[in-house]
Amino acid sequence: MAWVAAALLASWSGLSPDEVDLTRLLAPPGPGGLLGRDDLGRPVLDRVLAGARVSFVVGVGVVAISALIGTLIGAVSGFAGGWLDLVLVRVIDLFMAFPGILLAIALAGIMGPGVDNIILALVAVGWVGYARLARAQILSLVRRDHVTAARALGRGGWTILIRHLIPLAQAPLLIEATFGVAGAVVAEAGLSFLGLGVQPPEASWGNMVRDGVTYLLVAPHLVLAPGLAILMVVLSVNRLGDALRDRLDRRARRP
């Protein structure tokens, strides 16, 4: 909730993450800046909040698009079967065989920096997990009695898939999406740290850490502030995923 609030605050409030003040270079946290100032005198707090907006947009955008594409591909593969299932499984295996972060780095380098390109690069490698999970869930549900009854009543394939199968597979996909948000936040920070993501002067937690490494000994707050933000967001989202898994996994409940 704090992460979402920070992202909204950065969008709607009058923050000044790019305001340069050469009289307060590398100023430590204090009255002039709650989290201090960076090497150009810019307020670190404002830049952390601006970075929260970038990480939120990337995290939610990547997961939403990846889950939609992956779920549809996996559901169609598991429901259709036959040669279509064989082809789609081979495509999924091909993407799984290649390291995802390396493929994202290559795509980001080809398309160029920017939030939109980061989302596209991470979606290109992120849909595979949802496709495999959706296919496995559909295969376990496709021979249920209610699916057989729907077919006997003349329901079309897309109707059965969308109304009778995918809703029953939502719980594990929702849990996977929760963990996917944390992974997308870390991936965006990593790409920005490498210079393939958000470019200065726009603030991102990854490029803030990269810029602060040079002054780590004299101004550690430049690295600690965005680093702790990444840590808290990823830890919180993973804890949320664990809580959802415990609540939605009926097999783990005691009778």
N, C-alpha and C positions, 0 to 999 in steps of 0.2 A: 504493500500500500504506500509506503514511503517512497518507493521507486517511482510508482505511477504518479504520485503527487509531485515529486520533483520534476518529472517529465512535463506535466501539465503546467507547473509553475514556470518552467523555462520557456514554454510556448506563449503564455499569456501575461507574464509579468515583465516589467521593464528592466531586465537584467542587462548588464554591460560586460559580457565576457571578452570583448575585443577592445575595451578601453585601455589605452596605453598610458602609463604614468611613470615616466623615467626617474622621478624623484623617489620612488619606492621599489626599486629593483630588488628582487629576492627578499622582500620584507617578510619576516616571520609572522606567524599567526598573532593577531593582536587587535587593538581597537580599529586600526586602519583596514583590517581585512580579517574576517573570522578564521579563514584558512590560509592567510598570508597572500603574498603576491609572487608572480612568476618572474622569469628573466626579462620580461618587457614591462613589468609593473602591472600586469593584468590581474584582476581578482580571481584567485583560485576557486573560491566558492562558486562564483558565477559560472566559471568554466566547467566545474564539476556538474552543476545543474544542467548546463547546456549539453554536456556529454551524456547525462541521463536521458535527455530527449532522444539523442542519436541512438543510444543503445536500446531504448524502448522501441523506437520505430523499427530498427533492424531486427530485434528479437521477436517482436510480435509479427512483423511482416514476413520474415523468413518462415516462421512456424506455420502461420496461416496458409501461405501459398504452398509450402512443402506438404503440409497435411492434406490439403485439398487435392493436389495432384497425385501424391502417393496413395491416398486412400482410394481414389477412383481407379488408378491403374491396378493396384493390388486387388480391389474388390472385383473388377472385371476379369482379372486373371483367374482368381479363385472360382468365380461363378461360371465363367465360360468353359474352362478346361480345354482339353484337346490341344491342337497346334498353337492356338493363341496363347494359352497358358505357358506352353513350352517356350515360345519366343519371348514373352514378357519376363519369364524367370531367367532366361539367359541374359537379357538386357540388365536386369537387376543384379545378377551375379557379376556382370562386367563392371558395373559401377561400384559394387562392393569390393571388387578385387583391387581397385585403385585407391590409394590413400586419399581420403576426402579432403583433408586440409591442403594437400599438395595440389589437388585439382582446383580447389577454390583459389589458391594463390595464383595458379596459372591463368585461370579465367579472369581474376581481378587484374592481373598484369596485362592481359590482352585487351580487356574492355576499358581499362583505365580506372582511376580513382573516382570515388563518389558513393553516396549512400545507395542510390539505385543500383549501381553495378555490384556493390557488396551484396545486396539482397539477391540479385540474380545469380551471382556466383555461389552463394550459400544454398540457394534453392536447388541449383543444379546438382548438388551433392547431398542435400538434406531430404529429398523426397524418397530416397531408397528405403530408409528405415520404416517409414510409414507404409510403403508398398508391401514390404515383406510381412509386417505385422497385420495389415488389413487382409492380405491373401490368406495367412494362417487362420485368422478369425473366420473369414468367409468359408473356408474349407471345413471348419468345425461346425458351421451352422447350416450349410447348404442342404443337408439331408434331414433337417428337422421336420417335424410333422406339419408345422404351420406353413413351411415353404412348399411341401408337397400339396397341401390343401390349396394354397394360392395358385399353384400351377394347374391343379384340377379345375379350378374356377375360371381358368383362362387368363390369368394375370400375365402381363408382358414381363419380359426379362428385366427391363429397367425399373418397372414398378416393384417387382419383388426385391430387386437389389436395393433400391432407395428406401422403400417403406418397410421391408421385412427383415433385411439382413444388416445393412450398415448401422441402423440405430442400435442393434444388439451388440455391435462391435465398438461402440463409442467409448466405453470405459477404458480399455487398454490404450486406445488411440489418444484419449485425453491425457492419460498419465504420460505417455510418450511425448506428447506435445509440451507438457510442463517441463520435462527434462530438456526438451529441444530448445526452449527459450534460454535456459542457462547456457547451453552449448553455443547458441547463436551469439549471445553476449560476449562470451570468451573469444569466439572466432572473429567477431568484429573488432574487438580490442587488439587481437593478434595481427590482423591485416592492417589496421591503422598504425600499429607499432612498427610494422615493416615498411610503412609508407605506401601501402596499396589501398588504403581505405580513405577515411575522411582526411582532407588536406587542410593545413593551416591557411587562414586563421580560424577556421571553424573548429570548435572544440570537440574532442572525442577522448574518452578515457585512455584509449590506446596511444594516441599521439601525445597526450599529456605525460604519460609515463615515459615515452621515448624522449621527449624534450627535457624531462626532469632528471634523467639518468646522468646527464653531463654535470649537474649541480648536486648530485646526491650527497656529497660530503658536507657541503656548505648550506644547502637548502633541502633537507630530506622531505619537507612537506610537499614539495612538487611531485614526488613519487608516491608518498604515503596516502595523500588524499584520494587520487583516482584509483590507486591500488586497493585501498580499503573499500571504496565504492564497488569495485568489481567483486571483491571477496564477499561483501554483505549481500549483494544482489544474487550472486550465484548460489550462495549458501541458503538464502531464504527461498529461492525458487526450488531448489532441490528438496528442501524440507517440505515445501508445499506439495511437491510431487510424491514424496513418501507418505504424507498424510492422505492424499487422494488415493494412493494405491491401497492403503490400509482400509479406507472407507469403502472403496468401490470393489475391491477383490472379495467376493463373497466366500470363496474357498478358504480364505484366511480367517474368516470369522468363526467364532465358536458357536455351537448350536445353543 
